[in-house]
Amino acid sequence: MILQFGAGNFLRAFVDLFVAQLNRDPATAVGPVVVVQSTGRERAEAINRAGGRYHVAIRGYGDGRVIDEVEMVDSIRVALHAGSQWSELLEIARDPALSMIVSNTTEAGLALDSADEKREGVPVSFPAKLLAVLLARFGAGLPGPWIVPCELVENNAAVLRDLVLEQAKRWEVDSSALNWLKADCRWVNTLVDRIVPGPPEEHPLLAEDPLLLSAEPFAFWAIELDAGAAGEFPLRTHPAISIAPDIAPFALRKVRILNGAHSAMVCRAEATGVKSVREFLEDPELGRWLGGLLFEEIVPVLEGRCDAPDGFAREALDRFRNPFLDHRLSAIALNHEAKVAVRLRPTLAEYRERFGHDPRRLIELLE
């Protein structure tokens, strides 16, 4: 069983879909998901009304064709509202079948709250809620679970663990429980990558499935584990999951190729009138320019530093072609200079150092 903090669109079209797919085969089944909603209760109530069942429309471009398919998700056993069903949540914590806790509380959720100074009532912050759940499990004499955050923060599990331990100090948790939190619980850094726009604007299932979501075909989940632990990870057999002792190269690949291409399009399109990622790629001149930037200037810098950067760049171009997604360049342009400093300028400097001359397209954009 998996306990999931977060009932939002991303987890439902990512983790919950993966679990549903694995559960279809007894050889890979990992059990049900129990969802926890902390902010409001509307989503939890909707999930329960639907019996934990809904559809995900997988829509995009890949393998040289337009993809428009539907997946049924039936992995959610129940959704709980933390504020009113706290005792039930603690009972889940004490269930021997619980093996994993996942979360996506956004970056804002990875913070403590002064309201949790004392250990009483329902905790306010996510780290305090997680600590209370783990302490209930420790009190029942059960082994520590896998703790697998999906928040888009570097070293997300390490950040979450440190917050939980800081909260434990505030609550004056005894040393045996602290040691269990550090050594028995299995904190796993991750990197997630999938665009989940939410419900499609038009779809035949909209009338009958109020929880219908759309998601792009591409899905990737990097899990940071050494070789000894990799074989124990419950979701290890899912094809979207890659397990490695260091996931930093996956993050480097995503930032420099996918995110770098996004920011490069913003720079290049400024005087063209092009408004979206797909429109940029479909323009013959701009599309050729982007392909040259990726395969002649960005990918060569990453060769030998991350897994198959050229293949990832080809997948990125397919993602940009998604006919069901209107990704506006104006949205990508928010905080543009800060993004360029991380996504493009290091590639320019490394290209010069590696090849001894300037990359033509990056120079045009940045100097």
C-alpha positions as semicolon CSV with decimal commas, in nm:
position;residue;x (nm);y (nm);z (nm)
1;M;0,000;0,000;0,000
2;I;0,110;0,356;-0,081
3;L;0,018;0,663;0,120
4;Q;0,005;0,973;-0,100
5;F;0,012;1,329;0,029
6;G;-0,154;1,527;-0,249
7;A;-0,467;1,476;-0,457
8;G;-0,373;1,706;-0,743
9;N;-0,364;1,644;-1,115
10;F;0,006;1,562;-1,142
11;L;0,015;1,272;-0,897
12;R;-0,311;1,131;-1,033
13;A;-0,169;1,121;-1,389
14;F;0,176;1,010;-1,278
15;V;0,213;0,797;-0,963
16;D;-0,147;0,675;-0,946
17;L;-0,146;0,586;-1,315
18;F;0,186;0,400;-1,280
19;V;0,049;0,204;-0,983
20;A;-0,267;0,115;-1,175
21;Q;-0,057;-0,013;-1,465
22;L;0,164;-0,222;-1,236
23;N;-0,136;-0,363;-1,050
24;R;-0,276;-0,515;-1,370
25;D;-0,011;-0,788;-1,349
26;P;0,007;-0,993;-1,028
27;A;0,382;-1,025;-1,079
28;T;0,432;-0,647;-1,051
29;A;0,135;-0,543;-0,833
30;V;0,218;-0,299;-0,552
31;G;-0,124;-0,261;-0,391
32;P;-0,363;0,032;-0,354
33;V;-0,304;0,401;-0,295
34;V;-0,454;0,598;-0,005
35;V;-0,468;0,968;-0,095
36;V;-0,451;1,248;0,162
37;Q;-0,581;1,597;0,084
38;S;-0,473;1,866;0,327
39;T;-0,604;2,186;0,168
40;G;-0,981;2,160;0,139
41;R;-1,170;1,837;0,090
42;E;-1,346;1,877;-0,245
43;R;-1,097;1,669;-0,445
44;A;-1,098;1,388;-0,187
45;E;-1,478;1,379;-0,188
46;A;-1,485;1,369;-0,569
47;I;-1,238;1,080;-0,575
48;N;-1,447;0,885;-0,324
49;R;-1,771;0,952;-0,514
50;A;-1,604;0,801;-0,820
51;G;-1,490;0,496;-0,624
52;G;-1,129;0,598;-0,684
53;R;-1,170;0,544;-1,059
54;Y;-1,107;0,793;-1,339
55;H;-0,945;0,818;-1,683
56;V;-0,630;0,983;-1,814
57;A;-0,630;1,088;-2,179
58;I;-0,275;1,036;-2,307
59;R;-0,247;1,290;-2,588
60;G;0,051;1,414;-2,781
61;Y;0,304;1,323;-3,047
62;G;0,553;1,036;-3,044
63;D;0,690;0,754;-3,257
64;G;0,614;0,959;-3,566
65;R;0,240;0,981;-3,501
66;V;-0,027;1,163;-3,308
67;I;-0,118;0,974;-2,991
68;D;-0,469;0,996;-2,847
69;E;-0,534;0,711;-2,605
70;V;-0,715;0,659;-2,275
71;E;-0,594;0,484;-1,959
72;M;-0,817;0,381;-1,671
73;V;-0,681;0,456;-1,323
74;D;-0,827;0,237;-1,050
75;S;-0,543;0,229;-0,798
76;I;-0,691;0,464;-0,534
77;R;-0,864;0,280;-0,248
78;V;-0,983;0,587;-0,061
79;A;-0,909;0,959;-0,028
80;L;-0,888;1,113;0,319
81;H;-0,916;1,472;0,437
82;A;-0,637;1,529;0,688
83;G;-0,824;1,789;0,892
84;S;-1,132;1,578;0,962
85;Q;-0,999;1,223;0,922
86;W;-0,671;1,245;1,109
87;S;-0,732;0,936;1,322
88;E;-0,801;0,728;1,009
89;L;-0,479;0,855;0,857
90;L;-0,283;0,745;1,163
91;E;-0,443;0,402;1,135
92;I;-0,310;0,380;0,780
93;A;0,033;0,467;0,919
94;R;0,008;0,165;1,150
95;D;-0,093;-0,074;0,871
96;P;0,182;-0,335;0,811
97;A;0,093;-0,329;0,439
98;L;0,210;0,031;0,401
99;S;0,540;0,031;0,210
100;M;0,575;0,377;0,057
101;I;0,484;0,741;0,115
102;V;0,482;0,976;-0,185
103;S;0,410;1,348;-0,198
104;N;0,372;1,648;-0,420
105;T;0,298;1,945;-0,197
106;T;0,486;2,190;-0,426
107;E;0,797;2,377;-0,315
108;A;0,584;2,580;-0,073
109;G;0,493;2,259;0,110
110;L;0,855;2,195;0,203
111;A;0,856;2,435;0,497
112;L;0,782;2,425;0,869
113;D;0,509;2,624;1,041
114;S;0,528;2,798;1,376
115;A;0,179;2,666;1,451
116;D;0,338;2,319;1,489
117;E;0,562;2,425;1,776
118;K;0,374;2,192;2,009
119;R;0,271;1,834;1,931
120;E;-0,105;1,857;1,961
121;G;-0,400;1,827;1,723
122;V;-0,364;1,797;1,348
123;P;-0,028;1,938;1,232
124;V;-0,035;2,230;0,991
125;S;0,275;2,182;0,774
126;F;0,342;1,883;0,552
127;P;0,673;1,792;0,726
128;A;0,492;1,790;1,062
129;K;0,210;1,576;0,923
130;L;0,465;1,335;0,780
131;L;0,651;1,322;1,111
132;A;0,330;1,243;1,301
133;V;0,251;0,963;1,055
134;L;0,602;0,819;1,087
135;L;0,596;0,838;1,467
136;A;0,264;0,650;1,470
137;R;0,429;0,380;1,262
138;F;0,736;0,374;1,485
139;G;0,511;0,342;1,792
140;A;0,349;0,037;1,634
141;G;0,690;-0,130;1,601
142;L;0,678;-0,140;1,222
143;P;0,964;-0,091;0,973
144;G;1,028;0,245;0,812
145;P;0,868;0,301;0,470
146;W;1,012;0,432;0,148
147;I;0,965;0,810;0,144
148;V;0,952;0,930;-0,216
149;P;0,880;1,303;-0,267
150;C;0,793;1,436;-0,612
151;E;0,838;1,805;-0,537
152;L;1,054;1,979;-0,800
153;V;1,333;2,065;-0,559
154;E;1,694;1,949;-0,590
155;N;1,768;1,667;-0,343
156;N;1,399;1,672;-0,248
157;A;1,412;1,377;-0,008
158;A;1,716;1,514;0,174
159;V;1,543;1,851;0,210
160;L;1,226;1,684;0,340
161;R;1,419;1,460;0,581
162;D;1,601;1,759;0,731
163;L;1,271;1,940;0,783
164;V;1,117;1,634;0,948
165;L;1,418;1,599;1,179
166;E;1,402;1,970;1,267
167;Q;1,035;1,928;1,351
168;A;1,125;1,623;1,562
169;K;1,362;1,841;1,765
170;R;1,082;2,092;1,823
171;W;0,866;1,810;1,954
172;E;1,155;1,670;2,160
173;V;1,124;1,328;2,001
174;D;1,333;1,069;2,186
175;S;1,661;0,937;2,047
176;S;1,529;0,591;1,954
177;A;1,262;0,743;1,730
178;L;1,515;0,986;1,582
179;N;1,748;0,699;1,498
180;W;1,457;0,512;1,336
181;L;1,369;0,818;1,126
182;K;1,727;0,852;1,007
183;A;1,827;0,490;0,958
184;D;1,513;0,281;0,906
185;C;1,308;0,514;0,688
186;R;1,430;0,515;0,329
187;W;1,446;0,871;0,197
188;V;1,473;0,873;-0,184
189;N;1,569;1,174;-0,398
190;T;1,374;1,189;-0,723
191;L;1,322;1,386;-1,043
192;V;0,981;1,385;-1,213
193;D;0,901;1,493;-1,568
194;R;0,558;1,490;-1,730
195;I;0,326;1,767;-1,847
196;V;-0,023;1,723;-1,701
197;P;-0,235;2,014;-1,828
198;G;-0,545;1,903;-1,634
199;P;-0,885;1,817;-1,781
200;P;-0,900;1,835;-2,161
201;E;-1,116;2,111;-2,304
202;E;-1,294;1,859;-2,528
203;H;-1,314;1,481;-2,495
204;P;-1,586;1,215;-2,531
205;L;-1,541;1,112;-2,165
206;L;-1,588;1,459;-2,016
207;A;-1,960;1,413;-1,964
208;E;-1,925;1,088;-1,770
209;D;-1,594;1,132;-1,585
210;P;-1,563;1,449;-1,375
211;L;-1,208;1,347;-1,278
212;L;-1,084;1,305;-1,636
213;L;-0,729;1,433;-1,689
214;S;-0,504;1,478;-1,990
215;A;-0,132;1,411;-1,992
216;E;0,142;1,403;-2,252
217;P;0,274;1,060;-2,360
218;F;0,622;1,132;-2,222
219;A;0,675;1,035;-1,858
220;F;1,001;1,001;-1,668
221;W;1,076;0,938;-1,302
222;A;1,439;0,924;-1,188
223;I;1,495;0,747;-0,855
224;E;1,826;0,787;-0,671
225;L;1,927;0,452;-0,521
226;D;2,245;0,247;-0,512
227;A;2,255;-0,092;-0,681
228;G;2,188;-0,281;-0,359
229;A;1,862;-0,100;-0,288
230;A;1,740;-0,070;-0,647
231;G;1,608;-0,426;-0,654
232;E;1,385;-0,360;-0,352
233;F;1,211;-0,045;-0,477
234;P;0,841;-0,136;-0,516
235;L;0,781;0,045;-0,847
236;R;1,114;-0,054;-1,006
237;T;0,958;-0,245;-1,299
238;H;0,763;0,046;-1,446
239;P;0,914;0,149;-1,782
240;A;0,896;0,523;-1,700
241;I;1,121;0,476;-1,396
242;S;1,501;0,494;-1,413
243;I;1,701;0,405;-1,104
244;A;2,056;0,534;-1,064
245;P;2,299;0,601;-0,778
246;D;2,313;0,968;-0,883
247;I;2,023;1,143;-1,057
248;A;2,206;1,474;-1,104
249;P;2,289;1,385;-1,470
250;F;1,916;1,344;-1,541
251;A;1,848;1,686;-1,392
252;L;2,134;1,834;-1,597
253;R;1,991;1,681;-1,915
254;K;1,641;1,816;-1,848
255;V;1,755;2,167;-1,757
256;R;1,998;2,209;-2,046
257;I;1,794;2,041;-2,323
258;L;1,422;2,072;-2,248
259;N;1,428;2,387;-2,038
260;G;1,717;2,533;-2,235
261;A;1,526;2,492;-2,561
262;H;1,222;2,660;-2,403
263;S;1,421;2,966;-2,301
264;A;1,605;2,976;-2,634
265;M;1,269;2,987;-2,813
266;V;1,167;3,286;-2,601
267;C;1,488;3,468;-2,702
268;R;1,462;3,381;-3,072
269;A;1,089;3,442;-3,114
270;E;1,090;3,793;-2,970
271;A;1,076;3,967;-3,308
272;T;0,886;3,697;-3,503
273;G;0,529;3,711;-3,370
274;V;0,536;3,341;-3,283
275;K;0,335;3,283;-2,964
276;S;0,361;2,911;-2,874
277;V;0,615;2,629;-2,860
278;R;0,433;2,425;-3,124
279;E;0,404;2,726;-3,358
280;F;0,780;2,784;-3,319
281;L;0,862;2,426;-3,413
282;E;0,621;2,422;-3,708
283;D;0,780;2,732;-3,862
284;P;1,030;2,591;-4,118
285;E;1,307;2,841;-4,046
286;L;1,264;2,848;-3,667
287;G;1,225;2,471;-3,649
288;R;1,555;2,418;-3,833
289;W;1,722;2,673;-3,610
290;L;1,603;2,493;-3,296
291;G;1,721;2,155;-3,427
292;G;2,064;2,303;-3,500
293;L;2,083;2,458;-3,154
294;L;1,996;2,129;-2,985
295;F;2,205;1,883;-3,185
296;E;2,503;2,102;-3,277
297;E;2,550;2,318;-2,967
298;I;2,366;2,180;-2,661
299;V;2,387;1,802;-2,702
300;P;2,764;1,799;-2,781
301;V;2,837;1,970;-2,449
302;L;2,643;1,697;-2,264
303;E;2,795;1,393;-2,437
304;G;2,952;1,166;-2,179
305;R;2,795;1,356;-1,889
306;C;2,440;1,218;-1,901
307;D;2,248;0,931;-2,056
308;A;2,162;0,962;-2,428
309;P;2,130;1,341;-2,459
310;D;2,062;1,310;-2,832
311;G;1,769;1,074;-2,771
312;F;1,631;1,303;-2,503
313;A;1,656;1,597;-2,746
314;R;1,457;1,403;-3,007
315;E;1,193;1,326;-2,745
316;A;1,186;1,694;-2,649
317;L;1,110;1,790;-3,009
318;D;0,822;1,540;-3,012
319;R;0,691;1,694;-2,690
320;F;0,708;2,039;-2,848
321;R;0,497;1,908;-3,142
322;N;0,206;1,808;-2,914
323;P;-0,107;1,915;-3,105
324;F;-0,319;1,901;-2,787
325;L;-0,100;2,138;-2,585
326;D;-0,087;2,515;-2,631
327;H;0,234;2,600;-2,442
328;R;0,258;2,978;-2,458
329;L;0,602;3,136;-2,485
330;S;0,476;3,417;-2,263
331;A;0,443;3,169;-1,975
332;I;0,797;3,041;-2,030
333;A;0,923;3,402;-2,038
334;L;0,844;3,462;-1,670
335;N;1,171;3,522;-1,478
336;H;1,345;3,493;-1,813
337;E;1,691;3,627;-1,724
338;A;1,722;3,402;-1,419
339;K;1,622;3,102;-1,630
340;V;1,872;3,187;-1,905
341;A;2,149;3,210;-1,646
342;V;2,085;2,847;-1,546
343;R;1,965;2,691;-1,871
344;L;2,177;2,848;-2,147
345;R;2,478;3,046;-2,024
346;P;2,658;2,744;-1,871
347;T;2,623;2,562;-2,204
348;L;2,781;2,859;-2,386
349;A;3,078;2,864;-2,148
350;E;3,125;2,486;-2,158
351;Y;3,103;2,474;-2,538
352;R;3,380;2,732;-2,566
353;E;3,595;2,543;-2,319
354;R;3,536;2,206;-2,480
355;F;3,561;2,297;-2,850
356;G;3,771;2,615;-2,853
357;H;3,532;2,830;-3,056
358;D;3,196;3,000;-3,022
359;P;2,863;2,823;-3,082
360;R;2,696;3,040;-3,346
361;R;2,334;3,021;-3,231
362;L;2,402;3,061;-2,860
363;I;2,623;3,363;-2,934
364;E;2,339;3,518;-3,136
365;L;2,103;3,472;-2,841
366;L;2,325;3,572;-2,552
367;E;2,589;3,819;-2,675
